[in-house]
Amino acid sequence: MNLEEYFARTGYKGSTEKQDLETLTDIFQHHIRAVPFENLSIHCGEKITLELEHVYNKIVRRKRGGWCMENNQLLGWVLKGLGYDTSFLGAYVFNPHQNAYATLMTHLVVKVVIDGKAYVVDGGFGVSYQMWQPMELVSGKDQPQAPGVFRFTEKNGVWYLEKMRRKQYIPNQSFSNSDLLEKKECRKVYMFSLEPRTVEDFRFQCTYLQTSPDSLFTKKSICTLQTTDGFRALIGWTLTETTYNYKENMDLVEFVTLEDEEVEKTLKEKFNITLGRKLVPINVKGSYTI
């Protein structure tokens, strides 16, 4: 495992000497535009493990993606190797269909401290809730980014992340009422505390999320990748391509339904993913919005 091989994977060619916010942002953006947020292993008979060497081989050498416990663990390793002051935090994801936060801490994020200021770096959420820049850990401050306006609020030691989105234009009107579309303009994303976590704190969740019939990740095959002007997502057989702010305060959201034989070709062409085993797509309704 070495940093040069990781940077070749993400295409980053900038400085590795500076531990400043600008460098962090550049490294982070290269990661989210090269490494998909995906759970395809679950749907092609592979087991997801949290061993760092396994994660490294999967993402860097096999050019796959991963979910938060893989993406953010790898990012944390990279940043620590470059000399950044990093630690892991654990979050509880908001379920819009239940209008409640999960009771299980399933989301791993990275905290980075630069010149006394704390930032959250999260390369493992995907779709329109994927931040594009490290977010300063400060309560009540709007932090506008290309995907929309993100904001942290803190109450009694608990931090909440929410995102305000633009209006959406959907040319294919047959998808205008899709359960994949987020209807609210302000969406809760997750909540967390500043208690430092380790990868060991996520072992049970890693197994649960890929085996339980109640898990979102067993109900949907998901692959999403950020682009220079938006993101694309393949959920089951539904391919979505979103362009941020294509008109003033308006995002363009394009949907298409793929045939079985188009799925693996689309993974290669749109996400640069080649699977070693046969994927069985699935998309049970509910619990996931873009």
N, C-alpha and C positions, 0 to 999 in steps of 0.2 A: 504494500500500500504506500503510494507516495503522492504528494501534492501535485507534481507535474502531470501525472497521469490523470488526476481528477480535473485539472485545468484544461487538459487536452479534450476531455469529455465535454466540458461546458463551453469551450471556445474562449475562455478568459485569457487575455494576453497583457493585462495591466500590471500594476505594481504588486509585489508581494512583500515589500519592505515597510510600507506605511500601515499603521493600525488606526486609520481615521475613518470618519463616517462615509466619505466619498468612495474610498476603496471598498469598504464593506458593502455599500449599495451596489457597486459595479459587480462585485463577486456574486452577490445575492441575485441580481437580475440575470446574470448569465446562467445561474443554476435553474431558476424557474422557467427560463425559455428553452432549456436543453433537457431537463429532467422532468418527465411527466409525474403528476400525482395520479397514481393508478393502483388498483387492487386486482389486476388480472390474474395474478398467481392463484388466487382463491378459485377462479373459474377455469383454470386449466390444470388443476391437479397438483399444484406446487404448494409447499408449506412456506409461510412467511416467518422468518426467524429474526431475532434482534441482535444476533452476533455481528459486531461491527465489520469483521472481515467478510462475512457473508453479504452484508448490505453493500460494502464496497465493491465486491465482485459483481453483484447483481447490477448496480447502477453504473459503475464506471467501466467495467470490462464487458458486461453483457449488454450495456446500453439500454437498460430497462429503466423504469421509474419505481416509485414506491409510495406508501402512505406516510403519514406524518412521522411515525416512529422510525422510519427508514430515512426519509429525506432530511429531517431535522437533526437526526443523530449524525448523519454524514456531514451536514453543514457545520454542526458544532465541532466535529473532529477537525475539519478543515480550518475553521476560524481559530481554534485553540492552537493548532499547528503553526498558524501565522503569528501567534502572540497576542491574540485578542483575549480579553477577560470575559469568559463565557460561562454560562450555567444553564441547566435545563429547568423548565417550569412545566406544570401539568394543568390542563384545562378541561372544563366540562362543556361539551358542545351543545348549542341550542337546537332543539328539534321544533321546526316551525309547525309541523302537523299536530304535535302534542302541546304546543305553546309552552314548553318547559325546557329547562336545562337537563341534560343527562345526569343520572345519579352516579354514573361510573366515570372516573377520570380517564378519558381515552385519548386526549390530544396532547402531544408533546411539542413544546416550542422552545426556542433558544432565547435567552436573555444575554445581551452584550452590553458591557459598560465601557464607554469611551469618554475620557476626560471628566469623569465623575457623573456623566449622564447615562441613564439606563435606557436601552432600546429593546424592543421585542422584534426578533427576526423569525418569521414563520414561512418556511418554504414548502409546507405540507398541508395546505387546505384546498387549493384548486378552485376551479371555476371563477365566478366573479367575486368571491370572498378572499381570493388570494391577494395579499398585499404585494405591492411592487417595490416598496421601499421599507427599510427598517422603521418601525414606529417608536417615537419617543414615548417613554413610559410616564405620561403626565395626564392627570385627570381633567376631563372637561374641555379639552382643546381639539377643535376640528383639524384633522390632518388630511388635506386633499391630496389624492393621488389619481393616476389615470383611471383606475377602476371605479372611483367614486370617492366619497368623503368618509374616512374612518375616524373613529373616536373611542378613546378609553374613558370610562368613568369609574371612580373608586368609591366604594361604600363599606365602611367598617372592615377594611383590610381585604376586601374582595374586589377584584378588577373585572370590568365588563367591557367587551369589545363589541361595537356595533358599526354598521355600514349604511350610509345613505347612497342610493343609486339614482341614476338618471331615468327618464322615461325610456320605454323600449318600443322600437318599431319592428314588427314581425311580418315580413312580406308574405310568408306562407301562413295564411289565416287559419288553415286547418289545425295549426299548433297554437293558436292564440289563447286557448284555455288549457294548454298542456300543464299537467301537474308538476312538470319540471321547472316551470316559470315561477319565479318569486313575485307575488302580487303586491307585497308591501314595499313602499319606497324606503323605509328604514327597517333594517333587519338586525336582530341580535345575532351574534356569531358564536361567542363562547365567553365563559367566565373562568377566572383563575386566581390563585393567590401567589405571593412571591416566595413561598416556601421552596427551597431548592429540591429538585427531584433527580433521581438517577434512572437509567434505563431499566434497572431492576424493578422499579415501581410500575412498569408497564407490561411485565411478563404475562400476568393473568389476562389483561385486556387484549394483548396480542393474540392469545389463543381464543379468547371469547369472540372477538370480532370476526375471526375467520371461520368459526365453527357454529356459532349460535344461529338458529333460524330466526331469532329476533333481531339480529344484527343487520344494519343497513348494508354492510359490505357483502353479506351472503345473498341479499335480495337484488343487488344491482352490480353489474360489471361496469366499472368506471375507469376511464382514461381521460385526463385533461391536461392541457399544456398551454402555458401563457405564450403569446406572440408579441410582436413589437407594437401592435395596436389593439390587442384584445386577448381573446383566448378561444381555444376550440375544445370540445368535449365529445367523447363517444360514450354514451350511457345505454347499455344494451345494444339495440340496433339504431339508436337515434344519434345522428351526428349534428352537433350545434357549432356554429361559428359566429362569434360575437365580435363586433367592431365597436370599440368605445368612442363615444362622442363623435360619431360620423356626421351628425348634424348638431347644431347647438343644443346642448342638454338632452341629447337623444342617442341611445345606443342601438345599433343594428343587430338583430338576433335572427340568424338564418338556420332553419331546421331542414333536415332531410332524413328519410328513413332508408336504411341500407338493407339489401338482401344479404342472406347468410354468406354467400360467396364474396361479397364486397368487404366484409368486416376486417379480415386480416390484411387485405390490400390497403385499406384505409388506415389501419394502424401503422403500416410501413410508410405510406406516403405522407400522412398528416402528423404522425407522432414519432416517426423514426424508430418504431418498435417492431422487432421480429421475435415472435414467441417460439419457444422450444417445444411446446405441447399444444394440442388443439384447444382453442378457446370455445367455451359454451356460453354465449352471451345470455344475459338475464336482465330484466327490468321490471321488477314488481312495483306497482304504483305506490307513491307516497314517500315521505321522509327525506327527500333530496331536492333541492332547488338550485337553479343556476343564476 
